[in-house]
Each structure stands twice: as C-alpha cells, then as structure tokens.
C-alpha cells in the first residue's frame, strides 16, 4: 500500500467519523434538545428555527451521501469519488460557515476541542479535494 492510499483511507475515515458525529448531533437537535457547542453557542431550533432545517438536510442528504460515497469508493471508485467530491464541498462550506460565525459572534477560546468542532471539517474537506485533484487522471480518465 502506498502513501497515497494511506492518506485516502485516513481522509475517508475522518469523513465517516465526522458524519456519524453530525448524524448523532443533528438527531438530538430534531428531538428538541439544546446542544451546546464548544464556543458557548447552542444548536436549538427553539431559539433559531433554521437549525431544524439544517438538521433535516444533514440527516437526509449530507450524512447518507457521505457514507454511501465512502462505501462506493470500494465498489465503484469513480462514482464513490464523484459523490465524495460533492460531499467535500459540504464539509468545506458548512465548516467555514460555522467557524466564521463562531469567531465573529461568540469570540471563542481557540482550544483543541473548538478546532475539532469548527474548522476541522473544512480541513478534511479541503484535503479530499486536493487528493482528488492530484489523482484526477487515475480516478476519472482510466
């Protein structure tokens, strides 16, 4: 196994782990629980109705497509990578959005817990996009 595959498997593992955490988190939001973030903010649709829609979108689209894409990488690699490219933009967008909001409005202490909660997903998404760009010919043109 070469370094490229090891990096891919690490990225896929992180994407899967993040997706499972998001699934559990958003399920709690749907159930009406107030979920406290590491920056002091809360995800609660009772306080901000948009959290309900975000939770539904994550539960019905983002998480299932991520997990399906990871599985498909091993069954039909081109389709799996195609799905994960789409998902990686979700990772990038959602985590940049939440990181910017946290920095602007919550003024958090930058701790390891905060980094994992907010910008880490964007790093994982960007890492996957870069990996695909570096391996584009191998994935899509063969």
C-alpha positions as CSV (number, residue, x, y, z in Angstrom):
1,X,0.0,0.0,0.0
2,X,1.4,3.3,-1.0
3,X,1.3,6.7,0.9
4,X,-1.4,8.0,-1.4
5,X,-3.8,5.2,-0.4
6,X,-2.9,5.6,3.3
7,X,-3.8,9.3,3.0
8,X,-7.1,8.5,1.2
9,X,-8.1,5.9,3.9
10,X,-7.3,8.4,6.7
11,X,-9.4,11.1,4.9
12,X,-12.3,8.6,4.3
13,X,-12.1,7.5,8.0
14,X,-12.3,11.1,9.2
15,X,-15.2,11.9,6.8
16,X,-17.1,8.9,8.1
17,X,-16.4,9.7,11.7
18,X,-17.4,13.3,11.3
19,X,-20.6,12.2,9.5
20,X,-21.5,9.8,12.3
21,X,-21.0,12.5,14.9
22,X,-23.0,15.0,12.8
23,X,-25.8,12.4,12.5
24,X,-26.0,11.8,16.3
25,X,-25.8,15.6,16.9
26,X,-28.5,16.5,14.4
27,X,-30.7,13.7,15.6
28,X,-30.6,15.3,19.1
29,X,-31.5,18.7,17.6
30,X,-34.5,17.2,15.8
31,X,-35.6,15.7,19.1
32,X,-35.7,19.2,20.5
33,X,-32.6,19.0,22.7
34,X,-30.5,22.1,23.1
35,X,-27.0,21.1,22.0
36,X,-24.2,23.2,23.4
37,X,-21.2,23.9,21.2
38,X,-17.6,24.4,22.3
39,X,-17.7,28.1,21.7
40,X,-20.7,28.6,24.1
41,X,-23.3,28.8,21.4
42,X,-26.2,26.4,21.2
43,X,-27.9,24.5,18.4
44,X,-31.6,24.7,19.2
45,X,-34.5,25.0,16.8
46,X,-36.5,26.6,19.7
47,X,-34.0,29.5,19.6
48,X,-33.3,29.6,15.9
49,X,-35.8,27.8,13.6
50,X,-33.1,27.4,10.9
51,X,-31.4,24.7,13.0
52,X,-34.3,22.4,12.3
53,X,-33.9,22.6,8.5
54,X,-30.1,22.2,8.8
55,X,-30.6,19.1,10.9
56,X,-33.1,17.6,8.4
57,X,-30.7,18.4,5.5
58,X,-27.8,16.8,7.3
59,X,-29.8,13.7,8.3
60,X,-31.4,13.1,4.9
61,X,-28.7,14.3,2.5
62,X,-25.2,15.0,3.8
63,X,-24.6,12.1,6.1
64,X,-26.2,9.4,3.9
65,X,-24.4,10.6,0.8
66,X,-21.1,10.7,2.7
67,X,-21.5,7.2,3.9
68,X,-22.7,5.9,0.5
69,X,-19.8,7.6,-1.2
70,X,-17.3,6.0,1.2
71,X,-18.8,2.6,0.5
72,X,-18.9,3.2,-3.2
73,X,-15.2,4.1,-3.3
74,X,-14.5,0.5,-2.7
75,X,-17.2,-0.9,-5.0
76,X,-17.3,1.6,-8.0
77,X,-14.5,4.0,-7.3
78,X,-15.4,6.6,-9.9
79,X,-18.9,7.0,-8.6
80,X,-17.7,6.9,-5.0
81,X,-15.2,9.7,-5.6
82,X,-17.8,11.7,-7.5
83,X,-20.2,11.6,-4.5
84,X,-17.4,12.4,-2.1
85,X,-16.3,15.4,-4.2
86,X,-19.8,16.8,-3.7
87,X,-19.7,16.0,0.0
88,X,-16.3,17.5,0.5
89,X,-17.7,20.9,-0.7
90,X,-20.4,20.5,2.0
91,X,-17.6,19.8,4.6
92,X,-15.8,22.9,3.4
93,X,-18.8,25.2,3.2
94,X,-20.5,24.1,6.4
95,X,-17.4,24.3,8.5
96,X,-16.2,27.6,7.1
97,X,-19.7,29.0,7.7
98,X,-19.8,27.8,11.3
99,X,-16.2,28.7,12.0
100,X,-16.7,32.3,10.7
101,X,-19.9,32.6,12.7
102,X,-18.2,31.3,15.9
103,X,-15.3,33.7,15.5
104,X,-17.4,36.7,14.7
105,X,-20.2,36.4,17.3
106,X,-19.0,34.0,20.0
107,X,-15.4,35.1,20.4
108,X,-14.3,31.6,21.5
109,X,-11.2,30.5,23.2
110,X,-9.3,28.6,20.5
111,X,-8.8,25.2,22.1
112,X,-8.3,21.7,20.6
113,X,-12.0,21.0,21.2
114,X,-13.0,24.2,19.4
115,X,-10.8,23.3,16.4
116,X,-12.2,19.8,16.1
117,X,-15.8,21.2,16.4
118,X,-15.5,24.0,13.9
119,X,-12.6,24.3,11.4
120,X,-11.5,20.6,11.3
121,X,-14.3,19.5,8.9
122,X,-13.2,22.2,6.4
123,X,-9.6,20.9,6.6
124,X,-10.8,17.3,5.9
125,X,-13.0,18.5,3.0
126,X,-10.1,20.5,1.5
127,X,-7.7,17.6,2.0
128,X,-10.1,15.4,0.0
129,X,-10.5,18.0,-2.8
130,X,-6.7,18.3,-3.0
131,X,-6.3,14.5,-3.0
132,X,-8.8,14.2,-5.9
133,X,-7.1,16.9,-7.9
134,X,-3.7,15.2,-7.5
135,X,-5.2,11.8,-8.6
136,X,-7.8,13.1,-11.1
137,X,-6.4,11.1,-14.1
138,X,-6.2,7.9,-12.2
139,X,-9.8,8.2,-10.8
140,X,-11.7,9.5,-13.8
141,X,-9.8,9.0,-17.0
142,X,-8.8,5.3,-16.8
